Amino acid sequence: MTMVRMLHLADLHLGWEPTYLPGDRAIIRQEERDSLLQRAVAFALEDSKNIQLVIIAGDLFERHDPPAPLVNKTLDALGRLVQSGRHVIT
């Protein structure tokens, strides 16, 4: 039997804006939220984790029209996984 080690992510909602927080707190919280994918990719790329497959279920972005810089950053992160030989399903 072959085992596949996977990382499952769901409902990242990248680009979410915490409008209930005032000023800088909203910006900081949004940056924290938008860094989740980067942190997950770094985790998956650690050799010691032996992750072979990353599954992203649910909403990757908050909106249907996310800002281009966020899309590019996301594609870059997912591309690093693919280039490393890991499979990605979204």
All heavy atoms as an XYZ file, in Angstrom:
714
protein
N       0.842     -1.176      0.000
C       0.000      0.000      0.000
C       0.895      1.250      0.000
O       1.807      1.369      0.800
C      -0.902     -0.005      1.232
C      -1.691      1.271      1.376
S      -2.520      1.445      2.965
C      -4.046      0.645      2.617
N       0.602      2.184     -0.884
C       1.344      3.435     -0.961
C       0.617      4.508     -0.160
O      -0.576      4.725     -0.337
C       1.479      3.894     -2.420
O       2.110      2.863     -3.162
C       2.285      5.162     -2.508
N       1.358      5.166      0.697
C       0.784      6.265      1.483
C       1.093      7.587      0.794
O       2.203      7.778      0.302
C       1.396      6.287      2.885
C       1.072      5.098      3.733
S      -0.454      5.305      4.632
C      -0.037      6.615      5.740
N       0.112      8.457      0.761
C       0.287      9.811      0.236
C       0.092     10.769      1.397
O      -0.943     10.748      2.063
C      -0.722     10.117     -0.892
C      -0.602     11.555     -1.339
C      -0.540      9.158     -2.050
N       1.084     11.591      1.610
C       0.986     12.590      2.684
C       0.484     13.888      2.061
O       1.073     14.397      1.103
C       2.335     12.785      3.341
C       2.261     13.622      4.585
C       3.417     13.283      5.493
N       3.539     14.261      6.530
C       3.151     14.057      7.779
N       2.650     12.901      8.122
N       3.288     15.005      8.674
N      -0.609     14.414      2.594
C      -1.207     15.605      2.006
C      -1.457     16.688      3.046
O      -1.543     16.410      4.241
C      -2.507     15.256      1.291
C      -3.630     14.813      2.197
S      -5.132     14.400      1.306
C      -4.728     12.768      0.736
N      -1.555     17.891      2.532
C      -1.930     19.052      3.335
C      -3.250     19.551      2.786
O      -3.366     19.831      1.589
C      -0.859     20.145      3.233
C      -1.169     21.470      3.928
C      -1.313     21.267      5.437
C      -0.080     22.483      3.628
N      -4.255     19.618      3.645
C      -5.582     20.066      3.225
C      -5.860     21.445      3.815
O      -5.748     21.641      5.026
C      -6.643     19.071      3.718
C      -8.030     19.471      3.373
N      -8.867     20.081      4.270
C      -8.717     19.364      2.220
C     -10.032     20.322      3.681
N      -9.958     19.899      2.439
N      -6.186     22.385      2.952
C      -6.540     23.750      3.359
C      -7.950     24.034      2.866
O      -8.379     23.497      1.843
C      -5.576     24.760      2.735
C      -4.089     24.514      2.948
C      -3.263     25.419      2.042
C      -3.730     24.726      4.395
N      -8.648     24.896      3.551
C     -10.009     25.230      3.114
C     -10.361     26.655      3.501
O      -9.928     27.153      4.542
C     -11.020     24.263      3.728
N     -11.132     27.276      2.632
C     -11.728     28.584      2.916
C     -10.702     29.622      3.382
O     -10.867     30.259      4.415
C     -12.845     28.450      3.947
C     -13.992     27.592      3.425
O     -14.363     27.781      2.255
O     -14.493     26.738      4.172
N      -9.659     29.816      2.599
C      -8.645     30.809      2.951
C      -9.174     32.238      2.802
O      -8.736     33.131      3.509
C      -7.399     30.625      2.092
C      -6.649     29.313      2.323
C      -5.470     29.205      1.373
C      -6.193     29.198      3.758
N     -10.090     32.461      1.881
C     -10.695     33.787      1.681
C      -9.636     34.883      1.571
O      -9.721     35.928      2.224
C     -11.690     34.117      2.786
C     -12.930     33.283      2.741
N     -14.025     33.642      2.009
C     -13.234     32.087      3.303
C     -14.961     32.726      2.132
N     -14.501     31.763      2.918
N      -8.615     34.653      0.745
C      -7.568     35.655      0.546
C      -8.183     36.943      0.012
O      -9.041     36.922     -0.860
C      -6.505     35.124     -0.423
C      -5.821     33.828     -0.007
C      -4.880     33.349     -1.107
C      -5.095     33.990      1.314
N      -7.752     38.046      0.554
C      -8.297     39.342      0.156
C      -9.439     39.815      1.047
O      -9.980     40.905      0.843
N      -9.764     39.038      2.061
C     -10.829     39.412      2.997
C     -10.445     40.695      3.714
O      -9.306     40.890      4.118
C     -11.020     38.278      3.992
C     -11.878     38.609      5.171
C     -13.225     38.749      5.193
C     -11.425     38.820      6.508
N     -13.639     39.028      6.473
C     -12.555     39.084      7.297
C     -10.170     38.811      7.114
C     -12.484     39.336      8.658
C     -10.095     39.069      8.470
C     -11.246     39.322      9.227
N     -11.402     41.589      3.850
C     -11.159     42.874      4.514
C     -11.957     42.930      5.821
O     -13.181     42.916      5.794
C     -11.575     44.022      3.595
C     -10.758     44.084      2.324
C     -11.218     45.194      1.390
O     -12.034     46.049      1.807
O     -10.760     45.192      0.246
N     -11.268     43.013      6.943
C     -11.957     43.066      8.235
C     -12.480     44.480      8.515
O     -11.877     45.240      9.277
C     -10.872     42.645      9.223
C      -9.605     43.072      8.566
C      -9.830     42.938      7.094
N     -13.576     44.822      7.912
C     -14.116     46.181      8.017
C     -14.580     46.533      9.423
O     -14.777     47.707      9.724
C     -15.296     46.356      7.041
O     -16.267     45.338      7.303
C     -14.822     46.246      5.603
N     -14.718     45.541     10.274
C     -15.160     45.803     11.650
C     -14.019     46.335     12.528
O     -14.267     46.808     13.632
C     -15.750     44.537     12.271
C     -14.756     43.424     12.441
C     -14.054     43.271     13.625
C     -14.504     42.527     11.401
C     -13.121     42.262     13.773
C     -13.583     41.510     11.549
C     -12.898     41.379     12.731
O     -11.977     40.379     12.878
N     -12.776     46.248     12.056
C     -11.635     46.745     12.830
C     -11.252     48.151     12.368
O     -11.336     48.456     11.181
C     -10.426     45.813     12.654
C     -10.544     44.435     13.281
C      -9.357     43.569     12.878
C     -10.631     44.534     14.798
N     -10.797     48.976     13.284
C     -10.402     50.336     12.905
C      -8.996     50.402     12.305
O      -8.085     49.690     12.742
C     -10.452     51.093     14.233
C     -10.175     50.056     15.270
C     -10.758     48.779     14.729
N      -8.837     51.237     11.295
C      -7.541     51.643     10.742
C      -6.475     50.591     10.580
O      -6.641     49.606      9.869
N      -5.357     50.815     11.280
C      -4.190     49.946     11.153
C      -4.466     48.520     11.597
O      -3.868     47.578     11.075
C      -3.012     50.503     11.953
C      -2.414     51.739     11.322
O      -2.717     52.015     10.136
O      -1.643     52.445     12.004
N      -5.364     48.337     12.549
C      -5.686     46.983     13.009
C      -6.294     46.172     11.873
O      -6.018     44.978     11.742
C      -6.621     47.038     14.207
C      -5.904     47.541     15.454
C      -6.794     47.561     16.669
N      -7.318     46.231     16.956
C      -8.410     46.010     17.663
N      -9.101     47.015     18.171
N      -8.828     44.781     17.903
N      -7.100     46.808     11.044
C      -7.703     46.121      9.899
C      -6.630     45.727      8.887
O      -6.639     44.610      8.355
C      -8.753     47.009      9.237
N      -5.709     46.611      8.637
C      -4.634     46.339      7.678
C      -3.761     45.184      8.174
O      -3.439     44.264      7.419
C      -3.787     47.604      7.436
C      -4.627     48.664      6.725
C      -2.533     47.278      6.639
C      -4.002     50.041      6.709
N      -3.408     45.226      9.442
C      -2.568     44.168     10.024
C      -3.286     42.826      9.954
O      -2.700     41.810      9.574
C      -2.176     44.521     11.474
C      -1.211     45.704     11.481
C      -1.575     43.314     12.193
C      -1.000     46.324     12.847
N      -4.560     42.810     10.308
C      -5.330     41.556     10.289
C      -5.460     41.019      8.867
O      -5.348     39.811      8.638
C      -6.714     41.774     10.907
C      -7.549     40.532     10.947
C      -6.916     39.477     11.870
N      -7.704     38.279     11.835
C      -7.304     37.113     11.319
N      -6.096     36.981     10.828
N      -8.100     36.081     11.310
N      -5.673     41.900      7.895
C      -5.784     41.461      6.503
C      -4.452     40.883      6.011
O      -4.417     39.858      5.347
C      -6.223     42.596      5.581
C      -6.403     42.125      4.148
C      -6.932     43.210      3.239
O      -7.022     44.375      3.625
N      -7.274     42.833      2.035
N      -3.348     41.528      6.374
C      -2.031     41.016      5.988
C      -1.767     39.653      6.616
O      -1.210     38.761      5.968
C      -0.939     42.017      6.370
C      -0.950     43.254      5.497
C      -0.005     44.343      5.989
O       0.588     44.197      7.092
O       0.141     45.346      5.267
N      -2.178     39.487      7.880
C      -2.031     38.187      8.540
C      -2.823     37.122      7.786
O      -2.330     36.035      7.529
C      -2.530     38.250      9.985
C      -1.633     38.999     10.925
C      -2.265     39.171     12.302
O      -3.479     38.866     12.482
O      -1.558     39.628     13.209
N      -4.049     37.447      7.444
C      -4.922     36.501      6.746
C      -4.347     36.161      5.374
O      -4.331     35.002      4.969
C      -6.320     37.108      6.625
C      -7.343     36.272      5.917
C      -7.639     34.992      6.725
N      -8.813     34.351      6.238
C      -9.983     34.409      6.840
N     -10.141     35.078      7.944
N     -11.006     33.774      6.327
N      -3.882     37.174      4.651
C      -3.353     36.942      3.309
C      -2.016     36.208      3.321
O      -1.585     35.699      2.294
C      -3.245     38.257      2.535
C      -4.604     38.789      2.110
O      -5.601     38.040      2.204
O      -4.668     39.946      1.680
N      -1.372     36.125      4.486
C      -0.101     35.391      4.572
C      -0.320     33.899      4.845
O       0.639     33.122      4.828
C       0.794     35.995      5.657
O       0.313     35.662      6.937
N      -1.558     33.487      5.076
C      -1.827     32.083      5.401
C      -1.345     31.138      4.308
O      -0.735     30.108      4.597
C      -3.328     31.863      5.634
C      -3.907     32.463      6.908
C      -5.425     32.288      6.934
C      -3.273     31.835      8.126
N      -1.599     31.470      3.060
C      -1.176     30.589      1.975
C       0.346     30.522      1.912
O       0.914     29.436      1.749
C      -1.752     31.039      0.633
C      -1.345     30.154     -0.547
C      -1.863     28.730     -0.367
C      -1.835     30.752     -1.851
N       1.013     31.658      2.062
C       2.480     31.665      2.033
C       3.050     30.777      3.142
O       4.006     30.027      2.925
C       3.016     33.097      2.183
C       2.500     34.084      1.154
C       2.882     33.717     -0.265
O       3.954     33.184     -0.507
N       1.999     33.983     -1.206
N       2.449     30.850      4.310
C       2.914     30.040      5.440
C       2.642     28.559      5.198
O       3.472     27.709      5.524
C       2.270     30.527      6.727
C       2.776     31.928      7.088
C       2.208     32.579      8.331
N       1.414     31.788      9.226
C       0.275     32.214      9.775
N      -0.182     33.411      9.510
N      -0.394     31.447     10.605
N       1.498     28.248      4.614
C       1.162     26.853      4.318
C       2.103     26.280      3.255
O       2.529     25.128      3.353
C      -0.288     26.746      3.856
N       2.432     27.088      2.256
C       3.363     26.636      1.212
C       4.740     26.386      1.816
O       5.377     25.365      1.529
C       3.421     27.658      0.051
C       4.602     27.385     -0.864
C       2.115     27.635     -0.732
N       5.201     27.277      2.663
C       6.500     27.084      3.318
C       6.492     25.786      4.131
O       7.462     25.018      4.101
C       6.828     28.281      4.205
N       5.408     25.519      4.818
C       5.266     24.285      5.590
C       5.336     23.073      4.665
O       6.070     22.117      4.924
C       3.933     24.308      6.349
C       3.641     23.054      7.116
C       4.097     22.903      8.411
C       2.894     22.029      6.545
C       3.819     21.750      9.126
C       2.612     20.875      7.253
C       3.080     20.733      8.552
N       4.575     23.110      3.568
C       4.525     21.987      2.630
C       5.872     21.741      1.961
O       6.183     20.607      1.592
C       3.446     22.232      1.576
N       6.673     22.774      1.802
C       7.967     22.640      1.136
C       9.074     22.133      2.060
O      10.155     21.799      1.586
C       8.379     23.977      0.502
C       7.548     24.412     -0.704
C       7.959     25.807     -1.155
C       7.657     23.405     -1.847
N       8.808     22.062      3.350
C       9.803     21.530      4.276
C       9.998     20.045      3.985
O       9.044     19.270      4.011
C       9.350     21.699      5.728
C       9.368     23.121      6.223
C       8.900     23.218      7.666
O       9.056     22.247      8.432
O       8.350     24.277      8.013
N      11.225     19.656      3.693
C      11.512     18.254      3.372
C      11.067     17.305      4.479
O      10.593     16.199      4.206
C      13.002     18.059      3.086
C      13.426     18.681      1.765
O      12.571     18.841      0.860
O      14.619     19.020      1.637
N      11.200     17.736      5.711
C      10.856     16.868      6.834
C       9.358     16.545      6.891
O       8.962     15.552      7.507
C      11.295     17.500      8.152
O      10.577     18.699      8.387
N       8.528     17.357      6.256
C       7.078     17.122      6.270
C       6.660     16.071      5.249
O       5.612     15.460      5.367
C       6.301     18.421      6.016
C       6.617     19.548      6.969
C       6.346     19.188      8.399
C       6.577     20.407      9.271
N       7.094     20.107     10.560
N       7.441     15.913      4.186
C       7.171     14.926      3.147
C       5.765     15.071      2.540
O       5.085     14.083      2.269
C       7.387     13.503      3.679
C       7.517     12.496      2.567
O       7.970     12.825      1.472
N       7.118     11.268      2.836
N       5.328     16.302      2.348
C       4.021     16.572      1.739
C       4.127     16.335      0.238
O       5.004     16.870     -0.425
C       3.562     18.024      2.005
C       3.493     18.329      3.498
C       2.238     18.319      1.301
C       2.422     17.599      4.249
N       3.226     15.522     -0.304
C       3.216     15.216     -1.736
C       2.054     15.877     -2.469
O       2.094     16.037     -3.678
C       3.146     13.703     -1.934
C       4.334     12.994     -1.314
C       4.020     11.563     -1.000
O       3.033     11.271     -0.338
N       4.855     10.663     -1.486
N       1.016     16.225     -1.739
C      -0.207     16.747     -2.340
C      -0.769     17.851     -1.454
O      -0.844     17.698     -0.233
C      -1.235     15.617     -2.472
C      -2.661     15.961     -2.848
C      -2.729     16.529     -4.265
C      -3.548     14.732     -2.735
N      -1.159     18.954     -2.073
C      -1.825     20.038     -1.355
C      -3.213     20.197     -1.970
O      -3.353     20.383     -3.182
C      -1.039     21.363     -1.443
C      -1.801     22.490     -0.760
C       0.346     21.205     -0.813
N      -4.225     20.113     -1.130
C      -5.606     20.280     -1.568
C      -6.143     21.560     -0.936
O      -6.042     21.742      0.279
C      -6.482     19.094     -1.137
C      -5.962     17.807     -1.769
C      -7.936     19.340     -1.502
C      -6.656     16.563     -1.278
N      -6.685     22.440     -1.773
C      -7.306     23.671     -1.275
C      -8.782     23.600     -1.640
O      -9.158     23.719     -2.807
C      -6.652     24.925     -1.873
C      -5.144     24.925     -1.577
C      -7.322     26.184     -1.314
C      -4.380     26.033     -2.268
N      -9.607     23.381     -0.638
C     -11.048     23.277     -0.837
C     -11.713     24.577     -0.393
O     -11.147     25.345      0.363
C     -11.595     22.101     -0.032
N     -12.890     24.799     -0.856
C     -13.614     25.997     -0.455
C     -13.104     27.234     -1.175
O     -12.510     27.148     -2.246
N     -13.303     28.359     -0.571
C     -12.994     29.645     -1.207
C     -11.528     30.013     -1.029
O     -11.068     30.249      0.076
C     -13.865     30.754     -0.609
C     -15.345     30.482     -0.817
O     -15.718     30.157     -1.954
O     -16.106     30.598      0.152
N     -10.810     30.066     -2.140
C      -9.424     30.515     -2.104
C      -9.379     32.031     -1.919
O      -8.610     32.543     -1.117
C      -8.695     30.103     -3.384
C      -7.232     30.494     -3.504
C      -6.407     29.939     -2.355
C      -6.672     30.014     -4.841
N     -10.235     32.746     -2.665
C     -10.306     34.205     -2.571
C     -11.629     34.630     -1.946
O     -12.633     33.924     -2.036
C     -10.177     34.849     -3.957
C      -8.830     34.648     -4.591
C      -8.655     33.730     -5.613
C      -7.732     35.375     -4.161
C      -7.411     33.547     -6.196
C      -6.482     35.201     -4.738
C      -6.321     34.278     -5.758
N     -11.640     35.782     -1.358
C     -12.854     36.347     -0.762
C     -13.837     36.803     -1.831
O     -15.041     36.629     -1.691
C     -12.479     37.518      0.149
C     -13.648     38.260      0.747
C     -14.430     37.451      1.775
O     -13.964     36.397      2.234
O     -15.534     37.888      2.130
N     -13.291     37.378     -2.906
C     -14.140     37.954     -3.959
C     -13.902     37.220     -5.269
O     -12.880     36.564     -5.452
C     -13.806     39.430     -4.156
C     -13.961     40.254     -2.906
C     -13.535     41.697     -3.047
N     -13.042     42.084     -4.353
C     -12.289     43.134     -4.590
N     -11.937     43.913     -3.588
N     -11.882     43.437     -5.794
N     -14.843     37.369     -6.175
C     -14.699     36.770     -7.505
C     -13.731     37.562     -8.376
O     -13.305     37.081     -9.414
C     -16.059     36.668     -8.201
C     -16.978     35.713     -7.518
N     -16.828     34.350     -7.608
C     -18.036     35.927     -6.701
C     -17.762     33.763     -6.900
N     -18.507     34.691     -6.329
N     -13.384     38.764     -7.951
C     -12.462     39.615     -8.710
C     -11.344     40.131     -7.796
O     -11.223     41.330     -7.566
C     -13.217     40.780     -9.346
C     -13.908     41.661     -8.313
O     -14.076     41.234     -7.152
O     -14.271     42.793     -8.661
N     -10.498     39.229     -7.301
C      -9.442     39.660     -6.380
C      -8.433     40.572     -7.076
O      -8.282     40.510     -8.302
C      -8.784     38.352     -5.938
C      -9.111     37.386     -7.016
C     -10.426     37.801     -7.590
N      -7.756     41.407     -6.324
C      -6.766     42.310     -6.909
C      -5.640     41.531     -7.592
O      -5.194     40.486     -7.097
C      -6.228     43.096     -5.718
C      -7.097     42.769     -4.562
C      -7.867     41.548     -4.884
N      -5.178     42.043     -8.721
C      -4.138     41.380     -9.515
C      -2.879     41.065     -8.701
O      -2.334     39.959     -8.832
C      -3.806     42.208    -10.744
N      -2.385     41.974     -7.851
C      -1.182     41.630     -7.075
C      -1.394     40.410     -6.171
O      -0.496     39.581     -6.015
C      -0.897     42.882     -6.251
C      -1.524     43.997     -7.036
C      -2.759     43.387     -7.647
N      -2.581     40.286     -5.607
C      -2.884     39.139     -4.752
C      -2.958     37.859     -5.587
O      -2.458     36.810     -5.180
C      -4.189     39.364     -3.985
C      -4.617     38.254     -3.033
C      -3.548     38.005     -1.967
C      -5.956     38.601     -2.401
N      -3.559     37.939     -6.748
C      -3.629     36.780     -7.647
C      -2.222     36.351     -8.052
O      -1.884     35.157     -8.008
C      -4.485     37.098     -8.894
C      -4.389     35.978     -9.921
C      -5.936     37.344     -8.500
N      -1.385     37.304     -8.423
C      -0.013     36.984     -8.828
C       0.777     36.340     -7.684
O       1.513     35.378     -7.899
C       0.704     38.227     -9.342
C       0.122     38.721    -10.642
O      -0.480     37.964    -11.405
N       0.261     40.003    -10.899
N       0.626     36.864     -6.492
C       1.304     36.315     -5.319
C       0.826     34.883     -5.045
O       1.623     33.999     -4.713
C       1.028     37.217     -4.111
C       1.802     36.906     -2.879
C       1.513     37.952     -1.810
C       2.241     37.694     -0.526
N       1.947     38.689      0.498
N      -0.457     34.665     -5.224
C      -1.042     33.338     -5.016
C      -0.545     32.354     -6.069
O      -0.155     31.228     -5.746
C      -2.580     33.433     -5.049
O      -3.007     34.320     -4.007
C      -3.225     32.077     -4.856
N      -0.539     32.774     -7.326
C      -0.053     31.907     -8.400
C       1.421     31.568     -8.211
O       1.852     30.440     -8.470
C      -0.285     32.557     -9.762
C      -1.738     32.646    -10.211
C      -1.856     33.446    -11.498
C      -2.343     31.260    -10.371
N       2.188     32.537     -7.740
C       3.610     32.292     -7.471
C       3.772     31.231     -6.379
O       4.586     30.317     -6.509
C       4.299     33.596     -7.061
C       5.759     33.391     -6.726
O       6.516     32.938     -7.615
O       6.144     33.663     -5.570
N       2.996     31.351     -5.319
C       3.081     30.393     -4.212
C       2.690     28.993     -4.677
O       3.386     28.011     -4.382
C       2.191     30.845     -3.055
N       1.596     28.894     -5.410
C       1.160     27.588     -5.904
C       2.158     27.032     -6.908
O       2.407     25.825     -6.948
C      -0.239     27.693     -6.508
C      -1.349     28.121     -5.538
C      -2.674     28.256     -6.274
C      -1.463     27.143     -4.376
N       2.746     27.909     -7.711
C       3.753     27.498     -8.681
C       4.984     26.909     -8.016
O       5.591     25.961     -8.534
N       5.359     27.451     -6.856
C       6.513     26.900     -6.129
C       6.249     25.457     -5.701
O       7.140     24.612     -5.732
C       6.856     27.760     -4.919
C       7.526     29.068     -5.315
C       7.986     29.861     -4.117
N       6.790     30.217     -3.340
C       6.774     30.448     -2.045
N       7.852     30.374     -1.323
N       5.664     30.769     -1.430
N       5.007     25.187     -5.313
C       4.652     23.809     -4.956
C       4.781     22.888     -6.159
O       5.372     21.816     -6.075
C       3.226     23.755     -4.412
C       2.988     24.371     -3.044
C       1.499     24.467     -2.762
C       3.694     23.549     -1.966
N       4.216     23.309     -7.268
C       4.235     22.489     -8.485
C       5.675     22.281     -8.961
O       6.074     21.159     -9.304
C       3.365     23.127     -9.584
C       3.533     22.399    -10.903
C       1.896     23.144     -9.158
N       6.460     23.343     -8.971
C       7.852     23.237     -9.415
C       8.675     22.310     -8.519
O       9.652     21.713     -8.970
C       8.509     24.610     -9.500
C       7.995     25.428    -10.659
C       8.607     26.823    -10.712
O       9.345     27.217     -9.817
N       8.287     27.550    -11.756
N       8.264     22.173     -7.288
C       8.983     21.294     -6.357
C       8.549     19.829     -6.511
O       9.067     18.960     -5.810
C       8.763     21.749     -4.912
O       7.443     21.426     -4.509
N       7.585     19.588     -7.387
C       7.131     18.230     -7.618
C       5.903     17.832     -6.822
O       5.444     16.691     -6.897
N       5.350     18.758     -6.080
C       4.131     18.463     -5.314
C       2.918     18.714     -6.201
O       2.915     19.604     -7.034
C       4.076     19.314     -4.050
C       5.064     18.820     -3.007
C       5.559     19.951     -2.161
N       6.465     19.492     -1.112
C       7.789     19.485     -1.251
N       8.365     19.873     -2.375
N       8.554     19.080     -0.252
N       1.885     17.937     -5.964
C       0.645     18.111     -6.714
C      -0.242     19.097     -5.968
O      -0.246     19.134     -4.736
C      -0.076     16.771     -6.881
C       0.736     15.781     -7.645
N       0.823     15.792     -9.013
C       1.512     14.762     -7.221
C       1.611     14.813     -9.398
N       2.051     14.173     -8.333
N      -1.008     19.886     -6.718
C      -1.898     20.880     -6.120
C      -3.281     20.718     -6.749
O      -3.412     20.663     -7.972
C      -1.381     22.318     -6.385
C      -2.351     23.348     -5.817
C       0.010     22.501     -5.796
N      -4.278     20.653     -5.898
C      -5.673     20.611     -6.347
C      -6.404     21.759     -5.667
O      -6.352     21.893     -4.443
C      -6.348     19.278     -5.971
C      -5.631     18.111     -6.638
C      -7.829     19.310     -6.336
C      -6.124     16.743     -6.206
N      -7.044     22.598     -6.470
C      -7.865     23.675     -5.904
C      -9.274     23.541     -6.422
O      -9.508     23.008     -7.481
C      -7.333     25.078     -6.274
O      -7.343     25.221     -7.681
C      -5.945     25.289     -5.735
